[in-house]
Amino acid sequence: MRKLLLLSLTILLFSCGYSELTRGETINKMNREVNSFLPQDFNNGIVWTKAINEDNLRSVKIYEVSKKGISIVENNISKTQLIQQLKSVPKKAGYKISQEKRIILVFRYFYKNTLIKEIIINPEDFN
């Protein structure tokens, strides 16, 4: 479970060279970097399939969940937990860029093409 969260949050760790970019450009750069190693199978019924930019406002992470992973998503993944994991990354690397650029983080979990959970973290949620 911890591996799932930590890998999911690596999208925010690529912080070099973002200061001069717009919010949309920042999201696109983060997504290009992370999409290069997707899909990522966490071997627990959850596969991170892609990262997308929605309206130059939201950095969206898309996960495919098998029957095996449904209980993990429903019972173990929450907004509070994701915020805590982001805050635990040294030097604020887990959320500093999204907070500075006002990027909304969205985590979407699908089972058989049906959305089963969506978690939205706004930049002010880190305060």
C-alpha positions in Angstrom: 0.0 0.0 0.0 2.7 2.5 0.9 4.5 1.7 -2.4 1.3 2.7 -4.2 1.1 6.0 -2.5 4.8 6.9 -2.8 4.9 6.0 -6.5 1.8 7.9 -7.1 3.3 11.0 -5.5 6.5 10.9 -7.5 4.8 13.0 -10.1 5.5 16.0 -7.8 9.1 15.2 -7.2 10.4 16.4 -10.5 10.8 20.0 -9.3 13.7 21.3 -11.4 12.9 23.9 -13.9 9.3 24.7 -13.0 9.6 28.2 -11.7 9.4 29.9 -15.1 6.6 27.7 -16.5 2.9 28.5 -16.4 0.5 26.2 -14.4 -0.5 24.4 -17.6 3.1 24.0 -18.8 4.0 22.7 -15.3 1.3 20.1 -15.4 2.3 19.0 -18.9 6.0 18.7 -17.9 5.2 16.6 -14.8 2.9 14.4 -16.9 5.5 13.8 -19.6 8.0 12.8 -17.0 5.7 10.4 -15.2 4.0 9.0 -18.3 7.3 7.6 -19.4 7.2 4.9 -16.8 3.4 4.2 -16.9 1.6 1.9 -16.7 2.8 1.0 -13.2 1.4 -2.1 -11.7 1.4 -2.1 -7.9 0.7 -5.8 -7.7 -2.2 -5.2 -5.4 -5.0 -4.9 -8.0 -4.2 -1.3 -8.8 -2.5 -0.1 -12.0 -1.6 3.6 -12.5 -2.3 4.0 -16.2 -1.8 7.7 -17.0 -1.5 11.2 -15.9 -3.4 14.0 -17.7 -3.8 17.7 -17.7 -7.4 18.9 -17.4 -8.0 22.6 -18.4 -4.5 23.6 -17.3 -5.9 23.5 -13.7 -5.9 19.9 -12.7 -3.2 17.2 -12.7 -5.2 14.0 -12.9 -3.9 10.5 -12.1 -5.8 7.7 -13.6 -5.8 4.2 -12.0 -7.4 0.9 -13.2 -8.6 -1.2 -10.4 -9.2 -5.0 -10.5 -11.7 -6.7 -8.3 -8.8 -7.5 -6.0 -7.9 -3.8 -5.6 -11.4 -2.5 -4.9 -11.3 -2.9 -1.2 -7.9 -1.2 -1.0 -9.3 1.8 -2.9 -12.5 1.9 -0.9 -11.0 1.3 2.6 -7.4 2.5 2.5 -7.0 5.5 0.1 -8.4 8.8 1.3 -7.8 12.5 0.8 -6.4 12.8 4.4 -4.0 9.9 3.8 -2.8 11.3 0.4 -2.2 14.8 1.9 -0.2 13.2 4.8 1.9 11.2 2.3 2.5 14.4 0.3 3.5 16.3 3.4 5.9 13.6 4.5 8.2 14.0 1.5 11.3 15.9 2.5 11.7 19.6 1.7 8.0 19.9 0.7 8.8 18.2 -2.6 5.5 16.3 -2.4 3.3 19.3 -2.7 5.3 22.5 -3.1 4.9 22.8 -6.9 1.2 22.2 -6.8 0.8 24.7 -4.0 2.9 27.3 -5.7 1.4 26.9 -9.1 -2.2 26.4 -7.7 -2.5 23.0 -9.3 -5.5 20.8 -8.2 -4.5 17.2 -7.8 -7.1 14.6 -8.8 -6.8 10.9 -8.2 -9.4 8.8 -10.2 -9.9 5.1 -9.7 -11.8 3.1 -12.3 -13.1 -0.5 -12.1 -14.3 -1.8 -15.5 -14.4 1.7 -17.0 -16.6 2.9 -14.1 -15.4 5.6 -11.8 -15.4 4.1 -8.3 -13.5 6.9 -6.4 -12.2 10.4 -7.1 -10.1 12.3 -4.6 -9.6 16.0 -5.2 -6.8 17.9 -3.4 -6.8 21.7 -3.7 -3.6 23.7 -3.1 -5.1 25.2 0.1 -5.7 21.7 1.5 -2.0 21.6 2.4 -2.3 24.4 4.9 
